[in-house]
Amino acid sequence: MNAFFLGILLGLTITASFGPGFIALFQTSLSRGLNAGILVAAGILVSDLVLVCLSYLGLSELIPKEDYRILGILAGIILIIMGGLAIYKKPQLITEPKHAGGVNDKIMRFLVKGFLINILNPFSLIFWIGIVAFAGKNWELGNQKVFLFFAGIFITAFSSDILKCYLSGQLRKILASNTIHWITKAMGIVFIGIGLFVIYKVQWASINS
């Protein structure tokens, strides 16, 4: 099978997942608009690229198992904090024409949000280690096919994330602000649930290792 096409198929599989990244994209795009959502997606993309580079260089083998537990706990805490903020802080619904510069002033905030949510999740690193190992087994690392394979993954995943942001942005146009407020609260509860689940999983893994 063509390496690029195989990457596209894997990218579609990633798109179908409903992890913390998806929730962050939906919640941000719904409450802050399309531009903010795309910035979160860009942060996730950058963190994925970093994780692939770490896996490719073999640095993941140098990370002690205890550090995976610490990363998992940090990721869980961040998700719980974000969930708490979503619940107790009323979302500021931004209308693009009137506040076009508002998002630009907070570019780094949204980029860092997407970056941290993804890179601190130990399951993301484990996932990319597996993908790099798969690529190395099928093609020699450094081969052009490996580049095409990952290009297919990232182009598909990022394009899908932008589509998610767009659809969420369209949704906010037809929902009342009070409805969006309660959806944001619900997303906050989901964030807290995922955060607790991540902490539980890494703690349980450390106990049974």
PyRosetta script that sets phi, psi and omega in degrees:
from pyrosetta import init, pose_from_sequence

init()
pose = pose_from_sequence("MNAFFLGILLGLTITASFGPGFIALFQTSLSRGLNAGILVAAGILVSDLVLVCLSYLGLSELIPKEDYRILGILAGIILIIMGGLAIYKKPQLITEPKHAGGVNDKIMRFLVKGFLINILNPFSLIFWIGIVAFAGKNWELGNQKVFLFFAGIFITAFSSDILKCYLSGQLRKILASNTIHWITKAMGIVFIGIGLFVIYKVQWASINS")
pose.set_psi(1, 141.3)
pose.set_omega(1, 178.7)
pose.set_phi(2, -57.3)
pose.set_psi(2, 133.9)
pose.set_omega(2, -175.2)
pose.set_phi(3, -61.8)
pose.set_psi(3, -41.5)
pose.set_omega(3, -179.1)
pose.set_phi(4, -65.4)
pose.set_psi(4, -42.6)
pose.set_omega(4, 178.9)
pose.set_phi(5, -64.6)
pose.set_psi(5, -39.5)
pose.set_omega(5, 177.3)
pose.set_phi(6, -62.9)
pose.set_psi(6, -38.3)
pose.set_omega(6, 176.4)
pose.set_phi(7, -63.4)
pose.set_psi(7, -39.1)
pose.set_omega(7, 178.0)
pose.set_phi(8, -62.8)
pose.set_psi(8, -43.2)
pose.set_omega(8, 179.5)
pose.set_phi(9, -61.9)
pose.set_psi(9, -41.9)
pose.set_omega(9, 178.8)
pose.set_phi(10, -68.1)
pose.set_psi(10, -37.1)
pose.set_omega(10, 177.3)
pose.set_phi(11, -61.6)
pose.set_psi(11, -38.5)
pose.set_omega(11, 177.1)
pose.set_phi(12, -66.6)
pose.set_psi(12, -35.6)
pose.set_omega(12, 176.8)
pose.set_phi(13, -64.2)
pose.set_psi(13, -42.6)
pose.set_omega(13, 177.5)
pose.set_phi(14, -62.2)
pose.set_psi(14, -39.9)
pose.set_omega(14, -179.4)
pose.set_phi(15, -60.8)
pose.set_psi(15, -33.2)
pose.set_omega(15, -177.1)
pose.set_phi(16, -76.5)
pose.set_psi(16, -7.8)
pose.set_omega(16, -179.5)
pose.set_phi(17, -79.2)
pose.set_psi(17, 148.7)
pose.set_omega(17, -178.3)
pose.set_phi(18, -119.6)
pose.set_psi(18, 63.0)
pose.set_omega(18, 179.3)
pose.set_phi(19, -93.0)
pose.set_psi(19, -166.3)
pose.set_omega(19, -180.0)
pose.set_phi(20, -57.4)
pose.set_psi(20, -35.5)
pose.set_omega(20, -180.0)
pose.set_phi(21, -62.1)
pose.set_psi(21, -43.5)
pose.set_omega(21, 179.2)
pose.set_phi(22, -63.4)
pose.set_psi(22, -44.6)
pose.set_omega(22, -180.0)
pose.set_phi(23, -62.0)
pose.set_psi(23, -41.1)
pose.set_omega(23, -180.0)
pose.set_phi(24, -64.1)
pose.set_psi(24, -41.8)
pose.set_omega(24, 178.5)
pose.set_phi(25, -62.4)
pose.set_psi(25, -46.8)
pose.set_omega(25, -177.9)
pose.set_phi(26, -64.5)
pose.set_psi(26, -47.4)
pose.set_omega(26, -176.8)
pose.set_phi(27, -65.7)
pose.set_psi(27, -42.1)
pose.set_omega(27, -178.7)
pose.set_phi(28, -69.2)
pose.set_psi(28, -45.9)
pose.set_omega(28, -179.4)
pose.set_phi(29, -64.7)
pose.set_psi(29, -36.4)
pose.set_omega(29, -178.4)
pose.set_phi(30, -69.6)
pose.set_psi(30, -41.3)
pose.set_omega(30, -175.0)
pose.set_phi(31, -94.9)
pose.set_psi(31, -26.1)
pose.set_omega(31, -174.0)
pose.set_phi(32, -117.3)
pose.set_psi(32, -9.9)
pose.set_omega(32, 176.1)
pose.set_phi(33, 104.2)
pose.set_psi(33, 172.0)
pose.set_omega(33, -174.7)
pose.set_phi(34, -61.1)
pose.set_psi(34, -47.5)
pose.set_omega(34, -176.6)
pose.set_phi(35, -59.3)
pose.set_psi(35, -43.3)
pose.set_omega(35, 179.4)
pose.set_phi(36, -63.5)
pose.set_psi(36, -41.5)
pose.set_omega(36, 179.0)
pose.set_phi(37, -62.5)
pose.set_psi(37, -41.5)
pose.set_omega(37, 179.3)
pose.set_phi(38, -64.3)
pose.set_psi(38, -36.5)
pose.set_omega(38, 177.8)
pose.set_phi(39, -64.9)
pose.set_psi(39, -40.4)
pose.set_omega(39, 175.6)
pose.set_phi(40, -62.1)
pose.set_psi(40, -42.6)
pose.set_omega(40, 178.1)
pose.set_phi(41, -61.3)
pose.set_psi(41, -39.3)
pose.set_omega(41, 178.2)
pose.set_phi(42, -65.0)
pose.set_psi(42, -37.9)
pose.set_omega(42, 177.0)
pose.set_phi(43, -63.4)
pose.set_psi(43, -41.0)
pose.set_omega(43, 177.3)
pose.set_phi(44, -63.8)
pose.set_psi(44, -42.3)
pose.set_omega(44, 179.3)
pose.set_phi(45, -60.7)
pose.set_psi(45, -46.5)
pose.set_omega(45, -180.0)
pose.set_phi(46, -60.9)
pose.set_psi(46, -42.8)
pose.set_omega(46, -179.7)
pose.set_phi(47, -65.4)
pose.set_psi(47, -36.8)
pose.set_omega(47, 176.9)
pose.set_phi(48, -63.9)
pose.set_psi(48, -41.0)
pose.set_omega(48, 178.2)
pose.set_phi(49, -61.9)
pose.set_psi(49, -41.5)
pose.set_omega(49, 178.6)
pose.set_phi(50, -62.8)
pose.set_psi(50, -43.8)
pose.set_omega(50, -179.0)
pose.set_phi(51, -65.3)
pose.set_psi(51, -37.9)
pose.set_omega(51, 177.3)
pose.set_phi(52, -65.0)
pose.set_psi(52, -42.5)
pose.set_omega(52, 178.4)
pose.set_phi(53, -62.4)
pose.set_psi(53, -42.3)
pose.set_omega(53, 178.3)
pose.set_phi(54, -62.6)
pose.set_psi(54, -43.1)
pose.set_omega(54, 179.8)
pose.set_phi(55, -66.7)
pose.set_psi(55, -40.8)
pose.set_omega(55, -179.6)
pose.set_phi(56, -63.8)
pose.set_psi(56, -39.0)
pose.set_omega(56, -178.9)
pose.set_phi(57, -79.5)
pose.set_psi(57, -6.8)
pose.set_omega(57, 178.4)
pose.set_phi(58, 79.8)
pose.set_psi(58, 10.8)
pose.set_omega(58, -178.4)
pose.set_phi(59, -69.2)
pose.set_psi(59, -22.2)
pose.set_omega(59, -179.7)
pose.set_phi(60, -61.7)
pose.set_psi(60, -28.8)
pose.set_omega(60, -179.8)
pose.set_phi(61, -70.4)
pose.set_psi(61, -18.4)
pose.set_omega(61, -178.3)
pose.set_phi(62, -87.7)
pose.set_psi(62, -7.7)
pose.set_omega(62, -177.6)
pose.set_phi(63, -85.2)
pose.set_psi(63, 117.6)
pose.set_omega(63, 178.8)
pose.set_phi(64, -62.3)
pose.set_psi(64, 152.3)
pose.set_omega(64, 179.7)
pose.set_phi(65, -59.6)
pose.set_psi(65, -32.0)
pose.set_omega(65, -179.9)
pose.set_phi(66, -62.2)
pose.set_psi(66, -34.3)
pose.set_omega(66, 179.7)
pose.set_phi(67, -69.0)
pose.set_psi(67, -31.2)
pose.set_omega(67, 174.9)
pose.set_phi(68, -61.0)
pose.set_psi(68, -40.7)
pose.set_omega(68, 179.5)
pose.set_phi(69, -64.0)
pose.set_psi(69, -42.9)
pose.set_omega(69, 179.9)
pose.set_phi(70, -64.1)
pose.set_psi(70, -43.5)
pose.set_omega(70, 177.8)
pose.set_phi(71, -61.1)
pose.set_psi(71, -41.3)
pose.set_omega(71, 179.4)
pose.set_phi(72, -63.1)
pose.set_psi(72, -42.2)
pose.set_omega(72, 178.9)
pose.set_phi(73, -65.0)
pose.set_psi(73, -42.1)
pose.set_omega(73, 177.8)
pose.set_phi(74, -61.2)
pose.set_psi(74, -44.8)
pose.set_omega(74, 179.1)
pose.set_phi(75, -61.1)
pose.set_psi(75, -43.7)
pose.set_omega(75, 179.1)
pose.set_phi(76, -62.0)
pose.set_psi(76, -42.3)
pose.set_omega(76, 180.0)
pose.set_phi(77, -63.8)
pose.set_psi(77, -43.6)
pose.set_omega(77, 179.1)
pose.set_phi(78, -61.2)
pose.set_psi(78, -43.2)
pose.set_omega(78, 178.8)
pose.set_phi(79, -63.5)
pose.set_psi(79, -39.5)
pose.set_omega(79, 179.2)
pose.set_phi(80, -66.0)
pose.set_psi(80, -42.2)
pose.set_omega(80, 177.8)
pose.set_phi(81, -62.1)
pose.set_psi(81, -46.3)
pose.set_omega(81, 178.8)
pose.set_phi(82, -61.6)
pose.set_psi(82, -39.3)
pose.set_omega(82, 177.4)
pose.set_phi(83, -63.6)
pose.set_psi(83, -42.9)
pose.set_omega(83, 177.8)
pose.set_phi(84, -61.8)
pose.set_psi(84, -41.5)
pose.set_omega(84, 178.3)
pose.set_phi(85, -64.6)
pose.set_psi(85, -40.0)
pose.set_omega(85, 179.5)
pose.set_phi(86, -64.8)
pose.set_psi(86, -32.2)
pose.set_omega(86, -178.7)
pose.set_phi(87, -77.5)
pose.set_psi(87, -44.5)
pose.set_omega(87, -172.0)
pose.set_phi(88, -94.4)
pose.set_psi(88, -15.5)
pose.set_omega(88, -179.9)
pose.set_phi(89, -106.1)
pose.set_psi(89, 122.7)
pose.set_omega(89, -179.6)
pose.set_phi(90, -68.8)
pose.set_psi(90, 127.0)
pose.set_omega(90, -178.0)
pose.set_phi(91, -64.0)
pose.set_psi(91, 138.6)
pose.set_omega(91, 176.4)
pose.set_phi(92, -91.8)
pose.set_psi(92, 105.1)
pose.set_omega(92, -177.4)
pose.set_phi(93, -76.9)
pose.set_psi(93, 118.6)
pose.set_omega(93, -175.5)
pose.set_phi(94, -99.1)
pose.set_psi(94, 127.5)
pose.set_omega(94, 173.4)
pose.set_phi(95, -94.6)
pose.set_psi(95, 124.7)
pose.set_omega(95, -170.9)
pose.set_phi(96, -54.4)
pose.set_psi(96, -47.1)
pose.set_omega(96, -176.5)
pose.set_phi(97, -62.3)
pose.set_psi(97, -41.5)
pose.set_omega(97, -174.4)
pose.set_phi(98, -78.2)
pose.set_psi(98, -33.4)
pose.set_omega(98, -175.7)
pose.set_phi(99, -122.2)
pose.set_psi(99, 43.7)
pose.set_omega(99, -175.6)
pose.set_phi(100, -59.0)
pose.set_psi(100, -32.8)
pose.set_omega(100, -178.3)
pose.set_phi(101, -86.5)
pose.set_psi(101, -9.7)
pose.set_omega(101, -176.1)
pose.set_phi(102, -61.1)
pose.set_psi(102, -42.0)
pose.set_omega(102, -179.1)
pose.set_phi(103, -69.9)
pose.set_psi(103, -38.0)
pose.set_omega(103, -179.1)
pose.set_phi(104, -60.6)
pose.set_psi(104, -32.1)
pose.set_omega(104, 179.5)
pose.set_phi(105, -70.5)
pose.set_psi(105, -15.9)
pose.set_omega(105, -176.3)
pose.set_phi(106, -123.5)
pose.set_psi(106, 30.1)
pose.set_omega(106, -178.0)
pose.set_phi(107, -56.6)
pose.set_psi(107, -49.7)
pose.set_omega(107, -176.8)
pose.set_phi(108, -62.4)
pose.set_psi(108, -35.1)
pose.set_omega(108, -179.5)
pose.set_phi(109, -60.2)
pose.set_psi(109, -45.7)
pose.set_omega(109, -178.3)
pose.set_phi(110, -74.7)
pose.set_psi(110, -37.3)
pose.set_omega(110, 176.2)
pose.set_phi(111, -60.8)
pose.set_psi(111, -46.8)
pose.set_omega(111, -179.0)
pose.set_phi(112, -65.8)
pose.set_psi(112, -36.6)
pose.set_omega(112, 178.5)
pose.set_phi(113, -57.5)
pose.set_psi(113, -50.9)
pose.set_omega(113, 179.4)
pose.set_phi(114, -65.9)
pose.set_psi(114, -39.3)
pose.set_omega(114, -178.9)
pose.set_phi(115, -62.4)
pose.set_psi(115, -49.5)
pose.set_omega(115, -176.3)
pose.set_phi(116, -68.3)
pose.set_psi(116, -41.1)
pose.set_omega(116, -179.8)
pose.set_phi(117, -56.0)
pose.set_psi(117, -38.9)
pose.set_omega(117, -175.2)
pose.set_phi(118, -86.2)
pose.set_psi(118, -46.4)
pose.set_omega(118, -171.3)
pose.set_phi(119, -74.0)
pose.set_psi(119, -26.0)
pose.set_omega(119, 179.2)
pose.set_phi(120, -83.9)
pose.set_psi(120, -6.1)
pose.set_omega(120, 177.9)
pose.set_phi(121, -82.6)
pose.set_psi(121, 110.3)
pose.set_omega(121, -177.0)
pose.set_phi(122, -61.3)
pose.set_psi(122, -25.3)
pose.set_omega(122, 179.5)
pose.set_phi(123, -69.0)
pose.set_psi(123, -26.9)
pose.set_omega(123, 176.4)
pose.set_phi(124, -66.1)
pose.set_psi(124, -45.0)
pose.set_omega(124, 179.1)
pose.set_phi(125, -64.0)
pose.set_psi(125, -44.0)
pose.set_omega(125, 179.2)
pose.set_phi(126, -60.8)
pose.set_psi(126, -40.7)
pose.set_omega(126, 178.9)
pose.set_phi(127, -60.6)
pose.set_psi(127, -48.6)
pose.set_omega(127, -176.5)
pose.set_phi(128, -71.8)
pose.set_psi(128, -29.8)
pose.set_omega(128, 173.6)
pose.set_phi(129, -60.0)
pose.set_psi(129, -43.7)
pose.set_omega(129, 179.0)
pose.set_phi(130, -64.3)
pose.set_psi(130, -40.2)
pose.set_omega(130, -179.5)
pose.set_phi(131, -67.4)
pose.set_psi(131, -42.4)
pose.set_omega(131, 177.8)
pose.set_phi(132, -63.8)
pose.set_psi(132, -40.1)
pose.set_omega(132, 178.0)
pose.set_phi(133, -63.4)
pose.set_psi(133, -40.6)
pose.set_omega(133, 177.3)
pose.set_phi(134, -61.3)
pose.set_psi(134, -45.8)
pose.set_omega(134, 179.8)
pose.set_phi(135, -63.5)
pose.set_psi(135, -41.0)
pose.set_omega(135, 179.8)
pose.set_phi(136, -66.6)
pose.set_psi(136, -31.0)
pose.set_omega(136, -179.6)
pose.set_phi(137, -74.6)
pose.set_psi(137, -35.9)
pose.set_omega(137, -177.0)
pose.set_phi(138, -86.5)
pose.set_psi(138, -35.1)
pose.set_omega(138, 178.6)
pose.set_phi(139, -137.2)
pose.set_psi(139, 151.2)
pose.set_omega(139, 178.1)
pose.set_phi(140, -67.7)
pose.set_psi(140, 128.8)
pose.set_omega(140, -179.1)
pose.set_phi(141, -58.5)
pose.set_psi(141, 133.4)
pose.set_omega(141, -174.2)
pose.set_phi(142, 101.5)
pose.set_psi(142, -13.5)
pose.set_omega(142, 177.2)
pose.set_phi(143, -69.8)
pose.set_psi(143, 150.0)
pose.set_omega(143, 179.8)
pose.set_phi(144, -60.1)
pose.set_psi(144, -31.2)
pose.set_omega(144, -179.7)
pose.set_phi(145, -65.2)
pose.set_psi(145, -32.2)
pose.set_omega(145, 177.2)
pose.set_phi(146, -64.9)
pose.set_psi(146, -42.0)
pose.set_omega(146, 177.4)
pose.set_phi(147, -61.5)
pose.set_psi(147, -44.7)
pose.set_omega(147, 179.6)
pose.set_phi(148, -64.2)
pose.set_psi(148, -37.6)
pose.set_omega(148, 179.5)
pose.set_phi(149, -60.7)
pose.set_psi(149, -50.7)
pose.set_omega(149, -179.3)
pose.set_phi(150, -72.1)
pose.set_psi(150, -31.0)
pose.set_omega(150, 175.5)
pose.set_phi(151, -61.8)
pose.set_psi(151, -42.3)
pose.set_omega(151, 177.8)
pose.set_phi(152, -62.0)
pose.set_psi(152, -41.1)
pose.set_omega(152, 179.6)
pose.set_phi(153, -62.5)
pose.set_psi(153, -53.1)
pose.set_omega(153, -172.5)
pose.set_phi(154, -72.3)
pose.set_psi(154, -36.9)
pose.set_omega(154, 177.2)
pose.set_phi(155, -63.0)
pose.set_psi(155, -45.0)
pose.set_omega(155, -180.0)
pose.set_phi(156, -66.5)
pose.set_psi(156, -46.4)
pose.set_omega(156, -177.3)
pose.set_phi(157, -64.2)
pose.set_psi(157, -44.9)
pose.set_omega(157, -178.0)
pose.set_phi(158, -69.0)
pose.set_psi(158, -40.1)
pose.set_omega(158, 177.6)
pose.set_phi(159, -61.8)
pose.set_psi(159, -41.0)
pose.set_omega(159, 178.8)
pose.set_phi(160, -65.9)
pose.set_psi(160, -37.7)
pose.set_omega(160, 178.2)
pose.set_phi(161, -64.5)
pose.set_psi(161, -39.9)
pose.set_omega(161, 177.2)
pose.set_phi(162, -63.5)
pose.set_psi(162, -40.1)
pose.set_omega(162, 177.8)
pose.set_phi(163, -62.9)
pose.set_psi(163, -40.7)
pose.set_omega(163, 177.1)
pose.set_phi(164, -60.3)
pose.set_psi(164, -43.5)
pose.set_omega(164, 180.0)
pose.set_phi(165, -63.3)
pose.set_psi(165, -41.9)
pose.set_omega(165, -179.4)
pose.set_phi(166, -63.6)
pose.set_psi(166, -46.6)
pose.set_omega(166, -179.3)
pose.set_phi(167, -64.2)
pose.set_psi(167, -38.1)
pose.set_omega(167, 177.1)
pose.set_phi(168, -66.3)
pose.set_psi(168, -38.2)
pose.set_omega(168, 177.6)
pose.set_phi(169, -64.6)
pose.set_psi(169, -37.9)
pose.set_omega(169, 177.0)
pose.set_phi(170, -66.8)
pose.set_psi(170, -35.7)
pose.set_omega(170, -179.8)
pose.set_phi(171, -63.7)
pose.set_psi(171, -37.5)
pose.set_omega(171, -177.7)
pose.set_phi(172, -67.6)
pose.set_psi(172, -19.7)
pose.set_omega(172, 179.7)
pose.set_phi(173, -75.6)
pose.set_psi(173, -24.9)
pose.set_omega(173, -175.7)
pose.set_phi(174, -105.2)
pose.set_psi(174, -3.9)
pose.set_omega(174, 179.6)
pose.set_phi(175, -102.5)
pose.set_psi(175, 144.7)
pose.set_omega(175, 175.5)
pose.set_phi(176, -68.7)
pose.set_psi(176, 151.8)
pose.set_omega(176, -177.6)
pose.set_phi(177, -59.1)
pose.set_psi(177, -34.8)
pose.set_omega(177, 179.3)
pose.set_phi(178, -66.7)
pose.set_psi(178, -36.6)
pose.set_omega(178, 178.0)
pose.set_phi(179, -65.6)
pose.set_psi(179, -44.4)
pose.set_omega(179, 178.2)
pose.set_phi(180, -61.0)
pose.set_psi(180, -37.6)
pose.set_omega(180, 178.9)
pose.set_phi(181, -59.7)
pose.set_psi(181, -44.7)
pose.set_omega(181, -178.3)
pose.set_phi(182, -74.3)
pose.set_psi(182, -32.2)
pose.set_omega(182, 175.4)
pose.set_phi(183, -64.8)
pose.set_psi(183, -40.8)
pose.set_omega(183, 178.3)
pose.set_phi(184, -61.7)
pose.set_psi(184, -40.5)
pose.set_omega(184, 176.8)
pose.set_phi(185, -62.0)
pose.set_psi(185, -41.8)
pose.set_omega(185, 179.4)
pose.set_phi(186, -63.5)
pose.set_psi(186, -40.7)
pose.set_omega(186, 177.0)
pose.set_phi(187, -63.2)
pose.set_psi(187, -34.4)
pose.set_omega(187, 177.2)
pose.set_phi(188, -63.2)
pose.set_psi(188, -41.8)
pose.set_omega(188, 177.5)
pose.set_phi(189, -63.3)
pose.set_psi(189, -40.2)
pose.set_omega(189, 178.2)
pose.set_phi(190, -63.0)
pose.set_psi(190, -43.1)
pose.set_omega(190, 177.5)
pose.set_phi(191, -56.3)
pose.set_psi(191, -48.0)
pose.set_omega(191, -179.6)
pose.set_phi(192, -62.0)
pose.set_psi(192, -42.3)
pose.set_omega(192, 178.6)
pose.set_phi(193, -61.5)
pose.set_psi(193, -44.0)
pose.set_omega(193, 179.3)
pose.set_phi(194, -65.7)
pose.set_psi(194, -40.7)
pose.set_omega(194, 178.9)
pose.set_phi(195, -60.3)
pose.set_psi(195, -45.4)
pose.set_omega(195, 178.0)
pose.set_phi(196, -64.4)
pose.set_psi(196, -38.0)
pose.set_omega(196, 179.9)
pose.set_phi(197, -65.3)
pose.set_psi(197, -42.2)
pose.set_omega(197, 179.5)
pose.set_phi(198, -62.2)
pose.set_psi(198, -45.9)
pose.set_omega(198, 179.2)
pose.set_phi(199, -61.4)
pose.set_psi(199, -43.5)
pose.set_omega(199, 179.1)
pose.set_phi(200, -61.3)
pose.set_psi(200, -43.4)
pose.set_omega(200, -176.2)
pose.set_phi(201, -65.3)
pose.set_psi(201, -44.9)
pose.set_omega(201, -177.5)
pose.set_phi(202, -71.4)
pose.set_psi(202, -34.0)
pose.set_omega(202, 177.3)
pose.set_phi(203, -67.7)
pose.set_psi(203, -43.2)
pose.set_omega(203, 179.7)
pose.set_phi(204, -64.8)
pose.set_psi(204, -38.9)
pose.set_omega(204, 179.6)
pose.set_phi(205, -65.1)
pose.set_psi(205, -39.0)
pose.set_omega(205, -179.4)
pose.set_phi(206, -69.6)
pose.set_psi(206, -33.7)
pose.set_omega(206, 179.7)
pose.set_phi(207, -68.7)
pose.set_psi(207, -37.5)
pose.set_omega(207, -175.7)
pose.set_phi(208, -92.3)
pose.set_psi(208, 0.5)
pose.set_omega(208, 179.7)
pose.set_phi(209, -87.8)
pose.dump_pdb("model.pdb")
